[in-house]
C-alpha cells in the first residue's frame, strides 16, 4: 500500500532528528519551508507535524516555530487489538477522553474548525482518524490534543480494523457516517451534553463491531 504523503514527510523529518541532523532544541524549517522543500500541501505538512508531536519528537511554539524536542520520545501506547479484553480497555479510555473532548469542542470550536470537521465527514479510516484529532484541536486544550496523539498508534489500528470490518457492508458504512454527521451537528449547535452523548454512543458502536469481528474470527478458526 502506498504511504500517504504526510507519512512520507513525517518519516523524513524523523530521520533528520534521529540522525542528529537537527539537535535537541534546534529549530526546524517553518511549515512554509517544509511545504516548498517537499513540494506538498500545507495540510500534509500539518498532519506530519501532528504525528511527530504525538511521538514527542518535536514541540511547536506559537509565534516562534518548530523545534526538536529536548526530551526522550514518548513511547506510543501500542496494544494487540486481537482480543476482546484489550479492545474493551482501549475503548474505555477513548470513552473517557473523547466524550470529554466532544463536550469541550462543542463549547470552544470556531467557524474555521467547523469547516474542517465538515470536510472530514468522508469515508475511510484516514478521514475518520483526522476527524477525531480535529475534534481534539477544537477544544483549544493542548494537553487533550497531546493525550489523544499519544494513543495515536492504537487509535489508528482500531480505526483501520473498524473500516476493514465495514468495507463491504453499506449498512455499517452508512451507520458510521451517520454517527459522525450527528456528532458534527451537535458540535455545530454548541450542545455540549448531546455532543458527549453522541461520541459515547459512536465509540460503543465501534467497540461492538470490533468485538464481534474478533468473535467471528475465533469461530472461523475453530471450524478450520
N, C-alpha and C positions, 0 to 999 in steps of 0.2 A: 504494500500500500504506500502510495506517495505521501511523504510527510507534508503537513501544512506549512505554508510559508513562515508563519510565526514560530513554528517549532524549529525550522531550519535557522532562523535568526537567533532564537534562544540558544540553540546548541553552539552557534558560532561565538556569541558573546561569552557563553560559559567557558568555551575553550580559551578565550583571551584571559579569563580570570584564573582558571586552573593552571594555565601555563605561565602565569605571573607576568603576562604581557602588560597587565594593569595590576598594580599592587593594592593592598587594602587601603581604603580611604582615598584612593586616587579617583579623579573624576573621569567618567566615561564620556564619549561623544554624546551630543544632545540628541533628542528624538529626531529633529530635522536632519542632523548629520547622519544618523543611522539610516533614515529613510533614503537619503541620497547614496550612502555607501552600499547599501544592499539593493537599491532600486526597488523598494517595496513601499506599500502604503503606510500611512501613519497608524492605522488600526492594527496592522500586522506587527509593527514595532511595539505598539502599546500592549498587545497580547503577550509578546515575547517578554517584555519587561515585567508584566504581571506574574508570569511564570517564574522568572528569575528572583523576583522579590519574595514570592512564596517559598522559594528554596532557601531564602536567607542569603543569597549571593550579592544582592545589591540593595542600596537604600536610595530612595528618591526624596530629595529635599525641595519643597515647593519654592520656586524662585531662584534656586541655586543649581540644581541639576541632578544627575545620576552618578552615584558613587559606588565603588566596590565596597561591600560590607567589611567591617573590621572584626567580625566575629566568625566563628566556625559556621558553615552552612547548616541550616536546620535539617534534621532528619525528617523526611516526609513520613506521614502516617501511612504505612503500607500494610494491607491485610489481604489474606487469601479469602476472596469472597465466594468460595466454592461450597461453603457450609452455611446452614441457616442461622446458627448462633452468631457468626461473625457479621452476617448481613443485618441481623437484628441489632447488634451492638453499634454498627456504623450508623444505622438509621435512627437509633435512639439519640445519638449525638447530633445527627443532622436535624432532627425534630426540635431539639432544644435550641440549637444555634440558629437554624434557618427560619424557624417560626418567629423567633425574636427579631431576626433581620427583616422579615416581611413586615412586622409590626412597626419597626423603626422606619423602614423605607417608605411606608405609606404617609408618614408624617414629614419626612425630610426630603423626598425626591424633588428634583427640579424638572422644568419642562423639557430641557435638553436630555435629561436622563430618561424621562418617559418616552421620548422619541427613540432613544437607543433600545429600551426594553421592547418597544413595539417592533423594531426592526429585527429583533431576535426571536420573534414568535414564528419560528420556522422549524421544519423537520430536521432530524439529525442530531447526534449526540453533541457535536461541536457547538451548535446553536443553543442546545439545552444547557451545556456547561457554561457558556458565555452569559446566558440569561441569569443563571443563579449567581454568578460573580457580579454581574451588573447590578443585581438587587443589593448585594452587599455594599457596593460603591454608593448606592443611593442613600445609605444611612449616614454617610459622611464620617463614620467612625472607623478610623484606620485599624484599630485593634480587631474589630469584627472582620474587616477585609482580610487582614493577615491571618486571622484564625481560620477563615474559610480556605484561604490559599494554602495554609499549612496541611490541610487534609485533601489537597487537590488531586494527589495520585489516586487515592481510594475513591474520591468523588468521580473522577474521570472514568475509572474502571466500572463503577456502579452504573454510570450513565451509558457507557458503551455496552455493558451487559443488558441493560434495560432495552436499549434500542435494537439490539440483536434479537431479543425476545419478540418485540412488537413489529419488526421489519416486515413480516409477511402477513400481518393481521391489521387490516384497515380499521377495524373496530377499536383495537387497542391504541393505534396511532392517533385516531381521532380523539380518543379519551384523554390522552396525554396533552394533545394540542388544546383541547377544550379547558383542561385544568390550568394550563399556562395562561390562556386567554382570560379565564375567570380571575386568576391571581393578578394579572395585569390590570383588569378592570377595577379590582379592589384597591390596588395601589394608586391608580389614576384618580379614583374617587376620594382618596385620602382616608379611607376607612381602615384604621389600624387593626381593629379587632377582627373584622372579616378577612383581612389580608393574612393575619396569623392563622386563622382557622383554615383558610384556603390552602396555605402552604402545608399545614399539618395533614390535611386530607390528601393532598397530592403526594407527599412523601410516604404516607401509609399505603397508598395505592401502588406506588412503585416498589416499595418493600415487599408487598404481597406478590407482585408479578415475579420478582427475583426469587422469592422463596418457592413459589410454585414451579418455576423453571428448574430449580435445584432438585425438588421432589420428583419432577418428571424425569430428569436426568438419572436420578437414582433408580427409579422404576425401570427405565430402559436398560440400565446396566445389569439389573437383577434378571431381566428376561434373556440377556445375551449369554 
